[in-house]
Amino acid sequence: MKNKKVPVIGIGGSARNMALIHQRKEKYPLAGLHQYSMAPKQVESTLRLLEQTPFSKRADIEGLSKDRADIIVPAVRVIQGLMEYSKSPFFIMSNKGLRDGLLFEEILRDEENKLFPNVTEESFYQLGREYEIQHDHISEVSRLAEQLYSQLENHLPYYLKQETNVYLLKTSAKVLYMGEYIDDEASVQHTFYLLTNRSIDGISHQERLAIAFISSFKSQSYLQQFATPYKRYVSQRLLQRYELLGSILKLAYSLNRTRRNVITHLDTRRDGKNIAIHLYCTPGASPYFEEIKSEKYKKHLEKTLGKKISLYFHREESSYHKV
């Protein structure tokens, strides 16, 4: 533990005020303080702002509660000093305090586990319940998306290949078009809004923004529209990556259009300079509606990859080509 650099985690009002001051100063567009992170230089600049502001005017700083104007400077000094001493790479704000710990300790008293085994999984489980997301359907979409990515990885330009791509695909599938719960026709807009305006325990702000882009993907134009307030935090190269993952997820979604788990497995092959995707179906099951939807949705992936994609559906009794 001596050489391990760990973050400083803040709870309580003073830590919350420090994070909120920085968010307001930066005009930070993503909602929520929970799991908001600050680098040492950002903590230092916030402290400098507070120290240089006369006490009589300090309460006017956006994000600072008036009843903390007298104690905020020493509180931030303590946080900065702790970060310097521990050589911490960043500060993380937590909205979970001692009361939360006592509550969960009491709830789990009779359980074998004293802690939730996986906070992130629990968060997405609760989201699924809240927005009535069909677990079997998203599990199938996640499986197909993972297979598609695995097969397409060799066709990707180097800058789109990242270790976290599969993780982001599988995590985004858990909340895919969750906005359908509010309005089916505007599910894309609602999905993006919900994910950028609520905290998800176990997910950083950057990951939450990535998941919002991927799970709500509809087209490149929508992606660019959603990205407008976040241009300082999301580069065009990063948006290309989200477009790729969103396109894969959207195609996987179309391959389970009837929610009958028709596609058992798939593989890709080079077709000259283009790509052929072979999809193998459950014996006796017709993929008619999956064909129609995937033909429409594959264009997004074609645009991202700059290659034509041909889909071949294989059934037990025959195989055929869809242009």
Backbone bond lengths (Angstrom), bond angles and torsions (degrees), N, CA, C in turn:
res aa  C-N    CA-C-N  psi(-1)  N-CA   C-N-CA  omega(-1)  CA-C   N-CA-C  phi
1 M - - - 1.472 - - 1.530 111.08 -
2 K 1.349 117.06 -20.64 1.459 119.89 -173.62 1.527 111.89 -60.41
3 N 1.325 117.85 -40.56 1.460 121.73 -176.59 1.524 113.11 -100.48
4 K 1.295 116.86 3.11 1.459 120.11 -178.63 1.519 110.03 -85.75
5 K 1.332 116.35 121.47 1.461 121.11 -179.80 1.520 109.41 -87.86
6 V 1.309 116.95 117.32 1.460 122.26 -178.40 1.525 108.78 -120.08
7 P 1.336 117.39 154.74 1.465 119.32 -179.42 1.518 112.20 -73.20
8 V 1.313 115.51 155.58 1.461 121.87 169.27 1.519 106.44 -88.70
9 I 1.321 116.26 125.56 1.464 120.89 -178.33 1.524 109.30 -106.64
10 G 1.316 115.75 126.60 1.459 120.71 -177.23 1.510 112.57 -104.49
11 I 1.322 116.40 137.05 1.463 121.90 172.84 1.526 107.53 -129.82
12 G 1.295 116.36 156.92 1.454 119.47 176.70 1.519 113.38 95.05
13 G 1.332 114.62 174.74 1.452 122.52 -170.12 1.511 116.01 -64.72
14 S 1.332 118.18 -42.70 1.462 120.07 -176.67 1.526 111.26 -67.62
15 A 1.319 116.09 -43.35 1.467 119.98 177.34 1.527 109.63 -63.06
16 R 1.329 116.35 -40.54 1.465 121.14 179.17 1.525 111.02 -63.30
17 N 1.334 116.43 -42.79 1.463 120.80 178.87 1.523 111.30 -62.90
18 M 1.339 117.11 -42.18 1.463 120.78 179.23 1.530 110.63 -59.50
19 A 1.335 116.16 -47.35 1.463 120.54 -179.50 1.529 111.17 -64.64
20 L 1.322 116.16 -40.05 1.464 120.38 -178.55 1.537 111.12 -68.35
21 I 1.315 116.77 -38.32 1.472 120.45 176.44 1.524 109.77 -59.71
22 H 1.328 115.99 -44.58 1.469 119.66 -179.18 1.523 111.25 -66.02
23 Q 1.331 117.07 -41.68 1.468 120.40 177.59 1.528 111.33 -59.60
24 R 1.334 116.70 -45.98 1.465 120.32 -178.18 1.529 110.89 -66.80
25 K 1.318 115.85 -39.54 1.467 120.66 179.31 1.525 110.85 -62.79
26 E 1.339 116.02 -38.72 1.464 121.45 -178.56 1.527 112.74 -86.81
27 K 1.351 116.09 -3.81 1.471 120.97 -173.94 1.535 110.15 52.26
28 Y 1.316 114.13 48.84 1.470 122.29 -176.39 1.528 109.86 -65.18
29 P 1.345 118.14 124.10 1.466 120.12 -171.27 1.528 115.87 -85.60
30 L 1.330 117.56 -18.77 1.466 120.08 -176.77 1.524 109.55 -83.98
31 A 1.321 117.21 132.41 1.466 121.17 -176.74 1.522 111.41 -75.64
32 G 1.322 115.45 150.59 1.461 120.66 172.41 1.519 113.42 104.59
33 L 1.339 115.48 138.17 1.463 121.15 175.35 1.519 111.95 -96.70
34 H 1.323 116.53 -27.07 1.465 120.07 -176.33 1.524 110.72 -60.41
35 Q 1.332 115.89 125.48 1.462 125.00 179.64 1.530 113.36 70.95
36 Y 1.318 116.12 16.35 1.462 120.41 171.97 1.525 107.84 -69.97
37 S 1.316 117.19 133.27 1.466 120.45 -176.16 1.522 111.24 -114.61
38 M 1.331 115.25 150.40 1.460 122.79 177.91 1.525 109.33 -135.07
39 A 1.324 115.91 132.25 1.458 120.96 175.89 1.530 108.77 -75.49
40 P 1.343 118.11 160.90 1.476 120.34 179.85 1.524 113.45 -52.71
41 K 1.342 117.87 -39.24 1.474 120.46 -179.91 1.524 111.52 -65.89
42 Q 1.325 116.46 -31.96 1.464 119.99 179.61 1.529 110.80 -73.11
43 V 1.332 116.84 -36.40 1.470 120.69 174.84 1.529 109.11 -64.96
44 E 1.326 115.63 -42.80 1.469 120.79 179.99 1.530 111.47 -62.48
45 S 1.334 117.39 -43.68 1.465 120.25 -179.08 1.531 111.28 -66.77
46 T 1.341 116.51 -34.25 1.468 120.51 177.52 1.522 110.10 -67.80
47 L 1.332 116.21 -41.52 1.465 120.44 177.65 1.527 110.25 -62.94
48 R 1.329 116.24 -42.89 1.459 120.10 179.62 1.531 111.67 -61.25
49 L 1.343 116.33 -41.11 1.467 120.73 177.29 1.518 110.82 -59.55
50 L 1.316 117.09 -44.37 1.469 121.78 -178.73 1.519 111.68 -67.62
51 E 1.341 116.19 -41.63 1.464 120.05 -178.38 1.534 111.66 -68.03
52 Q 1.316 116.45 -35.06 1.468 120.63 -176.61 1.529 113.10 -82.63
53 T 1.324 116.34 -10.09 1.464 120.28 179.28 1.524 109.57 -92.88
54 P 1.339 118.23 121.52 1.478 120.20 179.26 1.525 110.92 -55.80
55 F 1.312 115.60 147.14 1.466 120.08 -177.97 1.523 111.95 -54.45
56 S 1.342 116.68 -37.82 1.464 120.73 -178.08 1.532 112.53 -63.55
57 K 1.335 116.67 -22.79 1.463 120.61 -178.95 1.532 113.02 -110.49
58 R 1.329 114.89 -5.47 1.468 118.99 -174.21 1.525 112.18 -62.96
59 A 1.314 117.34 -34.81 1.468 121.08 -178.23 1.529 111.98 -66.55
60 D 1.333 116.57 -14.04 1.466 120.25 179.74 1.528 112.44 -84.46
61 I 1.324 116.84 -8.10 1.469 119.93 179.06 1.524 109.20 -66.86
62 E 1.315 115.44 128.21 1.476 120.40 -179.35 1.521 110.58 -61.21
63 G 1.316 115.79 131.05 1.459 121.06 177.92 1.510 113.55 98.17
64 L 1.328 118.05 -14.32 1.467 121.10 -178.80 1.524 110.64 -96.47
65 S 1.318 115.47 126.54 1.462 120.38 176.05 1.529 109.13 -72.67
66 K 1.308 116.46 138.74 1.481 120.83 -177.26 1.519 111.84 -60.01
67 D 1.344 116.71 -34.45 1.461 118.71 -177.62 1.531 113.00 -77.36
68 R 1.345 116.66 0.19 1.462 119.84 177.24 1.527 112.14 -114.97
69 A 1.322 116.60 4.39 1.464 120.23 -177.39 1.524 112.35 -59.64
70 D 1.338 117.26 -30.80 1.465 120.72 -176.96 1.523 113.41 -84.80
71 I 1.327 117.86 -19.55 1.475 119.38 -175.86 1.522 113.47 -114.16
72 I 1.333 117.99 -5.29 1.453 120.03 -173.10 1.531 112.60 -67.00
73 V 1.339 117.62 -37.34 1.478 119.94 -178.24 1.520 111.71 -62.25
74 P 1.341 120.19 -53.62 1.477 118.72 178.11 1.528 112.81 -62.13
75 A 1.333 117.34 -32.58 1.466 120.06 179.42 1.530 110.95 -64.53
76 V 1.333 116.87 -44.89 1.467 120.45 179.76 1.528 110.48 -69.64
77 R 1.339 116.72 -33.42 1.469 119.89 175.78 1.531 110.58 -61.27
78 V 1.326 116.41 -40.89 1.465 120.85 178.31 1.533 110.05 -62.24
79 I 1.326 116.42 -44.89 1.479 120.25 179.57 1.522 110.13 -61.87
80 Q 1.330 116.40 -45.93 1.463 119.60 179.95 1.529 110.96 -63.49
81 G 1.338 116.32 -42.80 1.456 120.17 179.62 1.520 112.09 -62.08
82 L 1.326 116.68 -40.00 1.462 121.29 178.56 1.522 110.83 -65.16
83 M 1.347 116.14 -38.60 1.468 119.89 179.00 1.528 110.83 -67.10
84 E 1.324 116.39 -40.31 1.463 120.04 178.85 1.530 110.80 -65.69
85 Y 1.326 116.40 -43.84 1.467 120.98 -177.49 1.528 111.20 -64.59
86 S 1.338 115.41 -41.61 1.468 119.61 -176.38 1.528 112.91 -89.95
87 K 1.368 115.42 -1.33 1.466 120.63 -175.78 1.533 110.78 52.56
88 S 1.312 114.58 40.78 1.468 120.36 -177.77 1.527 110.80 -69.92
89 P 1.341 117.73 136.79 1.472 120.71 -178.64 1.520 113.26 -73.77
90 F 1.338 117.39 -24.95 1.462 120.18 178.69 1.525 111.17 -166.93
91 F 1.320 113.90 163.98 1.462 123.43 176.56 1.535 108.28 -103.24
92 I 1.328 117.28 139.87 1.466 121.72 176.73 1.520 108.81 -123.92
93 M 1.322 115.36 130.99 1.461 120.82 176.11 1.517 109.95 -87.15
94 S 1.325 116.35 133.00 1.458 121.18 177.28 1.526 109.87 -120.77
95 N 1.321 115.65 130.53 1.469 119.90 174.61 1.521 111.73 -85.24
96 K 1.319 116.16 -2.74 1.460 120.58 177.96 1.523 108.60 -90.92
97 G 1.322 116.61 124.57 1.458 120.63 -177.76 1.510 112.71 -117.27
98 L 1.324 115.82 -162.70 1.460 121.11 -177.94 1.524 111.59 -63.46
99 R 1.330 116.94 -34.82 1.470 120.20 179.72 1.529 110.71 -61.89
100 D 1.353 115.83 -39.20 1.471 119.19 178.63 1.525 110.76 -63.82
101 G 1.336 115.13 -41.30 1.465 119.17 179.53 1.519 111.74 -63.37
102 L 1.315 116.96 -42.96 1.466 121.14 178.65 1.527 111.39 -64.32
103 L 1.347 115.75 -40.15 1.463 120.45 179.81 1.521 110.99 -62.57
104 F 1.345 116.71 -50.49 1.460 119.53 -177.63 1.529 111.67 -68.58
105 E 1.333 116.28 -32.70 1.462 119.44 176.25 1.525 110.27 -61.43
106 E 1.326 116.39 -40.03 1.462 120.98 179.61 1.521 110.89 -70.45
107 I 1.343 116.51 -43.66 1.468 120.91 -179.91 1.526 111.40 -61.53
108 L 1.340 115.90 -39.58 1.465 120.61 -174.70 1.527 113.35 -93.56
109 R 1.335 116.08 8.04 1.471 119.74 -174.85 1.530 112.19 -56.16
110 D 1.330 116.54 -40.65 1.471 120.21 -176.74 1.529 112.36 -92.18
111 E 1.342 117.20 3.66 1.461 120.81 179.27 1.523 109.94 -93.11
112 E 1.326 115.51 161.49 1.460 119.65 178.19 1.524 111.03 -70.74
113 N 1.346 116.29 -35.29 1.461 120.35 -179.93 1.525 110.40 -90.69
114 K 1.326 115.69 134.72 1.457 120.20 176.06 1.531 111.11 -87.80
115 L 1.324 115.88 -15.34 1.460 121.91 179.31 1.524 109.28 -131.13
116 F 1.337 116.78 156.62 1.459 119.50 172.16 1.522 107.49 -65.87
117 P 1.337 118.29 130.05 1.459 120.06 -177.41 1.520 112.80 -60.93
118 N 1.338 117.51 -33.59 1.453 120.95 -179.91 1.529 109.02 -147.82
119 V 1.330 115.09 106.18 1.466 120.15 -176.29 1.525 111.08 -62.63
120 T 1.342 116.54 -41.38 1.465 120.76 -178.01 1.520 111.07 -62.34
121 E 1.334 116.58 -47.02 1.463 120.50 179.84 1.524 111.09 -60.60
122 E 1.318 116.12 -40.23 1.469 120.20 178.94 1.529 110.65 -64.10
123 S 1.346 116.60 -39.56 1.464 120.86 179.17 1.523 111.06 -61.75
124 F 1.333 116.82 -45.46 1.464 120.04 -178.55 1.529 111.51 -72.51
125 Y 1.313 116.22 -29.86 1.468 119.68 174.85 1.525 110.19 -62.83
126 Q 1.340 116.10 -43.96 1.464 120.22 179.43 1.531 111.38 -68.04
127 L 1.331 117.23 -37.50 1.469 120.63 175.66 1.528 110.66 -61.88
128 G 1.330 115.55 -42.00 1.464 120.47 179.27 1.516 112.06 -61.02
129 R 1.323 115.74 -40.29 1.466 119.88 178.13 1.521 111.15 -68.08
130 E 1.324 115.36 -43.15 1.462 120.36 -176.58 1.528 112.19 -63.69
131 Y 1.335 116.14 -39.36 1.462 119.96 -175.80 1.531 112.96 -107.56
132 E 1.331 115.27 15.33 1.471 122.39 173.05 1.529 112.13 52.56
133 I 1.319 114.88 46.32 1.464 121.02 177.87 1.525 108.43 -80.46
134 Q 1.321 116.86 130.45 1.459 121.68 -177.65 1.533 110.03 -75.97
135 H 1.316 115.59 110.77 1.466 121.33 -174.35 1.527 111.99 -60.68
136 D 1.339 117.82 -44.73 1.467 120.30 -177.78 1.524 111.49 -62.44
137 H 1.319 116.15 -38.95 1.468 120.64 -179.36 1.521 110.99 -66.50
138 I 1.336 117.34 -49.31 1.464 118.44 -177.28 1.529 111.68 -69.17
139 S 1.325 116.80 -27.89 1.468 119.60 175.87 1.527 110.30 -65.60
140 E 1.334 116.31 -40.33 1.458 120.90 178.32 1.533 110.74 -68.14
141 V 1.333 116.62 -43.08 1.469 120.36 177.59 1.527 109.94 -61.53
142 S 1.315 116.98 -41.63 1.459 121.68 178.73 1.529 110.60 -61.74
143 R 1.330 116.56 -42.93 1.472 120.90 179.41 1.529 110.78 -61.89
144 L 1.332 116.56 -46.17 1.461 120.87 -179.54 1.525 111.09 -65.89
145 A 1.331 116.99 -40.79 1.464 120.89 179.52 1.522 110.95 -63.01
146 E 1.330 116.38 -40.80 1.466 120.38 179.07 1.530 110.76 -64.57
147 Q 1.348 116.58 -41.07 1.469 120.43 177.35 1.520 111.31 -64.82
148 L 1.333 116.35 -43.27 1.461 120.18 179.14 1.526 110.93 -60.56
149 Y 1.324 116.37 -46.17 1.469 119.18 -179.35 1.529 110.77 -62.58
150 S 1.330 115.81 -44.72 1.465 120.28 -179.77 1.529 111.20 -58.26
151 Q 1.333 116.50 -41.25 1.462 121.22 -179.09 1.529 112.68 -74.54
152 L 1.326 116.47 -30.50 1.465 120.67 -176.01 1.526 113.31 -90.93
153 E 1.319 117.21 -11.07 1.465 120.67 -172.31 1.530 112.33 -55.91
154 N 1.333 116.76 -39.82 1.467 119.96 -179.50 1.525 112.83 -67.76
155 H 1.325 117.22 -17.51 1.463 121.36 180.00 1.528 112.31 -92.20
156 L 1.339 116.87 -3.03 1.463 120.45 -174.05 1.522 111.78 -87.14
157 P 1.327 117.89 145.33 1.468 120.02 170.18 1.525 109.34 -64.19
158 Y 1.323 116.68 152.07 1.457 121.65 -172.15 1.528 113.05 -57.17
159 Y 1.345 116.92 -35.66 1.461 119.72 -174.12 1.532 113.26 -73.53
160 L 1.339 117.12 -10.86 1.463 120.17 176.85 1.529 112.30 -96.30
161 K 1.317 116.17 -7.96 1.465 120.20 179.95 1.530 109.22 -87.16
162 Q 1.313 116.48 115.61 1.461 121.82 179.81 1.522 109.53 -136.78
163 E 1.323 116.35 146.65 1.462 120.89 -177.74 1.524 112.67 -61.13
164 T 1.324 116.79 -29.44 1.467 120.06 -175.35 1.531 113.23 -88.72
165 N 1.319 118.55 2.88 1.470 120.72 -176.43 1.529 112.93 -59.22
166 V 1.329 116.78 -46.97 1.466 119.78 -178.82 1.527 110.45 -65.28
167 Y 1.329 116.00 -41.34 1.469 120.19 177.55 1.531 110.77 -58.93
168 L 1.331 117.11 -45.84 1.457 120.67 179.88 1.524 111.74 -65.21
169 L 1.330 116.78 -38.05 1.467 120.51 177.59 1.526 110.81 -61.79
170 K 1.315 115.94 -50.23 1.466 120.47 -176.35 1.531 111.61 -67.37
171 T 1.336 116.24 -37.21 1.457 119.66 179.29 1.526 111.08 -70.83
172 S 1.339 116.47 -41.12 1.467 121.00 179.22 1.520 111.22 -64.87
173 A 1.326 117.09 -33.12 1.469 120.52 179.19 1.526 111.26 -62.17
174 K 1.331 117.39 -28.72 1.467 120.88 -177.98 1.532 112.59 -65.78
175 V 1.351 116.32 -23.63 1.467 120.02 -179.07 1.529 111.00 -123.23
176 L 1.310 116.54 22.82 1.462 121.81 -176.33 1.529 111.09 -57.83
177 Y 1.331 115.49 121.33 1.462 122.22 178.13 1.529 112.49 49.85
178 M 1.343 116.38 39.71 1.461 120.55 -179.81 1.530 111.02 -61.61
179 G 1.334 116.25 -19.72 1.454 120.81 178.58 1.514 113.79 -66.64
180 E 1.348 117.62 -10.40 1.472 120.63 175.37 1.521 110.63 -58.52
181 Y 1.322 116.40 -27.36 1.470 121.36 179.50 1.531 110.79 -60.68
182 I 1.348 116.20 -32.38 1.466 121.45 -178.90 1.515 111.00 -89.02
183 D 1.333 116.27 -49.50 1.467 120.81 -177.23 1.520 108.68 -158.54
184 D 1.309 116.66 116.68 1.458 121.30 -176.25 1.522 111.69 -61.47
185 E 1.334 117.54 -40.45 1.458 121.16 -176.29 1.526 112.41 -70.82
186 A 1.314 116.90 -30.28 1.469 120.86 -179.18 1.527 110.82 -112.60
187 S 1.321 117.05 32.60 1.467 120.70 -174.93 1.523 112.52 -62.18
188 V 1.328 117.00 -34.31 1.464 120.83 -179.10 1.523 110.77 -62.80
189 Q 1.331 116.37 -50.82 1.462 120.33 -179.97 1.521 111.88 -62.24
190 H 1.330 116.28 -42.39 1.464 120.01 -178.73 1.529 111.27 -67.57
191 T 1.331 116.97 -38.52 1.461 120.48 178.53 1.520 110.72 -60.64
192 F 1.333 116.50 -48.47 1.465 120.56 -179.34 1.530 110.52 -63.02
193 Y 1.325 116.65 -43.77 1.468 120.47 -178.66 1.530 110.89 -62.82
194 L 1.320 117.21 -46.65 1.464 120.58 -177.37 1.526 111.27 -60.81
195 L 1.325 116.73 -43.52 1.462 120.26 -175.57 1.526 112.98 -74.46
196 T 1.320 117.35 -26.54 1.469 119.22 178.80 1.526 112.39 -91.37
197 N 1.317 116.34 -2.03 1.464 119.36 -177.31 1.520 113.53 -123.86
198 R 1.328 116.65 17.69 1.459 119.35 173.26 1.521 109.15 -148.29
199 S 1.309 115.78 146.21 1.463 120.42 178.85 1.519 110.24 -78.49
200 I 1.340 115.60 151.21 1.462 121.51 174.49 1.520 106.52 -126.85
201 D 1.306 116.95 114.73 1.461 120.85 -178.15 1.524 110.26 -57.67
202 G 1.330 115.76 133.35 1.460 121.05 178.34 1.515 114.01 90.44
203 I 1.347 117.14 -4.25 1.460 121.54 -178.24 1.529 109.19 -118.99
204 S 1.322 116.76 127.19 1.458 120.31 178.67 1.527 110.32 -71.17
205 H 1.320 116.37 166.17 1.462 120.27 179.77 1.527 111.49 -61.52
206 Q 1.341 116.97 -41.97 1.468 120.13 -179.34 1.529 110.62 -65.15
207 E 1.329 116.91 -40.38 1.463 120.07 177.65 1.524 111.07 -66.07
208 R 1.320 116.50 -39.25 1.466 120.05 -179.71 1.520 110.74 -64.19
209 L 1.322 116.37 -39.89 1.458 119.94 178.04 1.525 110.54 -66.11
210 A 1.333 116.62 -41.33 1.469 120.72 178.00 1.533 110.69 -61.02
211 I 1.323 116.37 -45.32 1.467 121.30 -179.78 1.522 110.34 -63.32
212 A 1.334 116.81 -37.48 1.471 120.70 178.86 1.525 110.60 -61.97
213 F 1.334 117.35 -45.33 1.460 121.12 179.06 1.529 111.54 -64.06
214 I 1.322 116.71 -44.44 1.468 120.90 -173.91 1.527 111.62 -72.59
215 S 1.333 117.11 -46.08 1.467 120.20 -174.70 1.519 113.22 -73.98
216 S 1.347 116.71 -18.83 1.459 119.62 179.75 1.529 111.98 -104.29
217 F 1.333 116.80 9.07 1.471 119.67 -173.15 1.526 111.99 -60.75
218 K 1.316 114.32 130.65 1.465 121.44 176.12 1.525 111.24 -125.95
219 S 1.324 116.22 -43.07 1.457 121.55 178.70 1.521 108.62 -163.37
220 Q 1.317 115.88 168.14 1.461 120.10 178.78 1.528 111.24 -62.67
221 S 1.324 117.52 -38.26 1.467 120.35 -179.25 1.527 111.61 -64.52
222 Y 1.350 117.49 -40.35 1.460 120.33 176.40 1.530 110.28 -65.02
223 L 1.320 116.13 -40.40 1.460 120.58 -179.88 1.530 110.61 -59.76
224 Q 1.326 116.42 -46.48 1.461 120.67 179.60 1.528 110.98 -65.23
225 Q 1.307 116.06 -37.07 1.466 120.47 178.59 1.528 111.06 -63.97
226 F 1.332 115.82 -46.94 1.465 120.17 178.97 1.533 111.57 -64.19
227 A 1.340 116.24 -30.08 1.466 120.35 -173.56 1.523 113.18 -78.33
228 T 1.321 117.49 -14.17 1.480 120.77 -173.57 1.529 113.74 -50.82
229 P 1.342 120.12 -47.87 1.481 118.83 -178.76 1.530 113.16 -73.23
230 Y 1.346 117.82 -10.76 1.463 121.20 -171.89 1.524 112.95 -112.11
231 K 1.350 117.17 18.14 1.460 120.74 -173.92 1.531 112.97 -59.83
232 R 1.326 117.28 -29.52 1.472 120.07 178.44 1.523 112.42 -71.26
233 Y 1.322 116.23 -19.09 1.461 120.18 -172.46 1.536 113.25 -113.67
234 V 1.334 116.77 -11.69 1.462 120.42 -177.95 1.534 108.84 -132.53
235 S 1.322 116.72 113.26 1.459 121.19 178.98 1.526 110.46 -76.17
236 Q 1.325 116.27 165.07 1.466 120.34 176.91 1.529 110.86 -63.80
237 R 1.320 116.88 -35.20 1.471 120.22 177.74 1.530 110.53 -63.68
238 L 1.330 115.72 -39.84 1.460 120.18 178.36 1.530 110.35 -68.00
239 L 1.321 117.22 -39.10 1.466 120.75 177.27 1.522 111.33 -63.16
240 Q 1.331 117.20 -35.18 1.471 120.35 176.11 1.532 110.43 -61.42
241 R 1.313 114.76 -39.50 1.470 119.23 178.38 1.521 111.00 -65.85
242 Y 1.329 116.70 -43.37 1.464 119.98 178.42 1.533 110.74 -65.39
243 E 1.319 116.49 -35.25 1.458 120.33 177.76 1.524 110.46 -64.49
244 L 1.324 116.43 -41.75 1.470 121.01 177.26 1.522 110.66 -59.90
245 L 1.336 116.41 -51.74 1.463 120.69 -176.82 1.524 111.01 -66.67
246 G 1.332 116.86 -37.77 1.462 120.35 176.57 1.517 111.54 -64.81
247 S 1.333 117.48 -38.52 1.467 121.91 178.53 1.525 111.06 -65.08
248 I 1.327 115.75 -41.75 1.471 120.13 178.10 1.519 110.27 -63.88
249 L 1.326 116.20 -44.43 1.464 120.51 -179.18 1.526 110.75 -65.14
250 K 1.311 116.77 -38.43 1.465 121.22 179.39 1.531 110.88 -66.56
251 L 1.336 116.44 -40.05 1.469 119.91 177.30 1.527 110.21 -66.74
252 A 1.339 116.98 -41.52 1.466 120.57 177.53 1.527 110.60 -61.60
253 Y 1.322 115.98 -38.47 1.467 121.94 177.23 1.531 110.41 -60.24
254 S 1.326 116.83 -41.83 1.465 120.82 -179.55 1.530 111.69 -69.10
255 L 1.333 116.60 -27.67 1.467 120.45 -178.85 1.533 112.38 -77.99
256 N 1.330 115.84 -3.67 1.465 119.68 171.65 1.527 108.80 -127.46
257 R 1.325 114.43 39.51 1.464 121.60 -174.67 1.525 112.08 -55.91
258 T 1.327 117.17 -42.04 1.467 120.92 -177.26 1.530 112.31 -89.60
259 R 1.339 115.88 -1.03 1.468 122.13 178.65 1.531 111.83 57.57
260 R 1.345 114.63 37.27 1.466 120.40 178.16 1.523 112.09 -110.42
261 N 1.337 117.09 6.12 1.469 121.87 -179.18 1.529 111.14 53.53
262 V 1.331 114.83 52.09 1.471 121.39 -174.83 1.524 112.15 -71.13
263 I 1.337 118.36 -37.69 1.466 121.93 -174.98 1.526 110.08 -86.21
264 T 1.315 116.69 119.99 1.467 120.33 -179.64 1.529 111.45 -84.96
265 H 1.341 116.64 -42.09 1.464 120.28 177.85 1.520 109.15 -162.81
266 L 1.309 116.60 173.56 1.461 120.47 -177.65 1.520 109.61 -151.85
267 D 1.329 114.92 163.35 1.459 120.58 171.60 1.519 109.50 -150.89
268 T 1.313 115.90 161.11 1.465 120.55 -179.45 1.523 109.68 -119.90
269 R 1.326 115.30 149.85 1.462 121.89 177.46 1.516 108.70 -139.92
270 R 1.304 115.82 152.15 1.456 119.50 176.02 1.519 109.73 -71.51
271 D 1.308 115.58 138.04 1.465 122.20 177.76 1.531 106.04 -126.09
272 G 1.353 114.74 77.61 1.453 119.59 -171.19 1.517 108.06 69.94
273 K 1.333 117.06 -122.80 1.456 121.41 176.49 1.530 111.27 -89.44
274 N 1.325 115.34 -4.26 1.462 120.15 -175.00 1.527 111.53 -105.53
275 I 1.330 116.15 -172.89 1.466 121.39 -174.14 1.525 110.13 -124.22
276 A 1.310 116.17 134.23 1.467 121.73 173.35 1.522 108.34 -110.74
277 I 1.330 116.20 126.19 1.459 120.97 177.10 1.525 108.18 -108.13
278 H 1.333 116.09 120.13 1.463 121.71 179.18 1.529 108.49 -100.93
279 L 1.326 115.32 125.42 1.470 121.90 -175.85 1.524 108.95 -117.56
280 Y 1.318 116.09 125.80 1.458 121.93 -175.44 1.534 109.48 -105.50
281 C 1.333 114.26 128.61 1.458 120.41 -170.12 1.525 112.65 -104.04
282 T 1.316 114.92 157.39 1.457 121.76 174.12 1.527 109.44 -60.44
283 P 1.328 118.95 131.01 1.471 120.56 -179.84 1.529 112.05 -53.05
284 G 1.324 115.63 130.41 1.457 121.17 177.14 1.514 114.96 85.01
285 A 1.335 117.38 -7.23 1.473 120.31 -178.79 1.520 109.88 -97.54
286 S 1.313 115.89 131.34 1.459 120.38 178.54 1.524 110.64 -87.56
287 P 1.342 117.31 127.83 1.474 120.18 178.54 1.527 112.68 -94.50
288 Y 1.331 117.06 28.30 1.466 121.70 -171.96 1.530 112.25 -53.72
289 F 1.323 117.37 -50.91 1.461 120.03 -176.92 1.532 111.48 -72.65
290 E 1.331 116.55 -31.25 1.461 120.33 175.48 1.533 110.16 -64.60
291 E 1.334 116.10 -37.99 1.473 120.12 177.60 1.524 111.31 -61.31
292 I 1.302 115.75 -47.24 1.467 120.49 -176.23 1.528 110.52 -62.18
293 K 1.330 116.33 -47.48 1.457 120.00 -177.79 1.534 111.90 -68.82
294 S 1.329 116.82 -43.19 1.463 119.35 -177.01 1.520 111.56 -67.17
295 E 1.336 116.69 -31.43 1.463 119.99 176.48 1.527 110.49 -63.25
296 K 1.319 115.86 -36.30 1.469 121.38 179.18 1.525 111.03 -74.67
297 Y 1.325 116.62 -40.88 1.454 120.47 -172.65 1.526 114.04 -83.74
298 K 1.323 117.95 -19.51 1.469 119.54 -177.10 1.521 112.02 -66.29
299 K 1.334 117.58 -21.61 1.470 121.01 -176.87 1.524 111.99 -61.65
300 H 1.333 116.72 -30.74 1.463 119.60 178.89 1.532 110.63 -66.43
301 L 1.333 115.69 -39.72 1.459 120.26 178.91 1.531 110.19 -71.55
302 E 1.320 116.85 -37.24 1.469 120.76 176.66 1.525 110.42 -59.74
303 K 1.312 115.85 -42.85 1.461 121.21 -178.92 1.522 110.52 -65.55
304 T 1.317 116.45 -40.81 1.462 120.90 -179.19 1.523 111.80 -66.98
305 L 1.345 116.10 -42.35 1.462 121.19 -176.86 1.529 112.68 -85.53
306 G 1.333 116.62 -18.74 1.460 119.91 -176.66 1.510 112.41 70.26
307 K 1.342 116.15 28.18 1.467 121.01 -179.48 1.523 109.65 -138.83
308 K 1.332 115.18 148.66 1.459 119.85 175.83 1.525 108.88 -76.75
309 I 1.312 115.89 139.91 1.470 121.54 179.28 1.517 109.05 -117.13
310 S 1.324 115.96 127.01 1.466 121.34 174.91 1.517 108.67 -106.92
311 L 1.332 116.21 135.08 1.466 121.62 -179.46 1.523 109.99 -106.35
312 Y 1.326 116.11 129.84 1.460 121.85 177.03 1.529 108.12 -119.45
313 F 1.316 116.87 116.08 1.465 121.46 177.52 1.519 108.77 -96.87
314 H 1.325 116.62 127.15 1.464 122.13 -178.29 1.525 109.45 -112.43
315 R 1.319 115.13 122.75 1.455 120.58 174.81 1.524 108.94 -109.44
316 E 1.305 116.25 170.92 1.458 121.20 -176.35 1.528 111.41 -58.32
317 E 1.354 115.20 -42.78 1.458 118.69 -173.86 1.520 113.94 -89.79
318 S 1.385 117.43 -18.57 1.454 118.07 -177.44 1.525 110.55 -162.71
319 S 1.318 115.37 172.73 1.445 120.90 172.17 1.516 108.24 -138.54
320 Y 1.290 116.27 150.82 1.457 119.01 -177.65 1.517 109.71 -152.01
321 H 1.310 115.74 163.50 1.454 122.42 -174.25 1.511 110.31 -107.51
322 K 1.316 115.13 133.35 1.464 120.68 171.51 1.510 107.98 -107.09
323 V 1.323 116.83 125.32 1.456 121.33 -178.27 1.528 109.54 -71.81
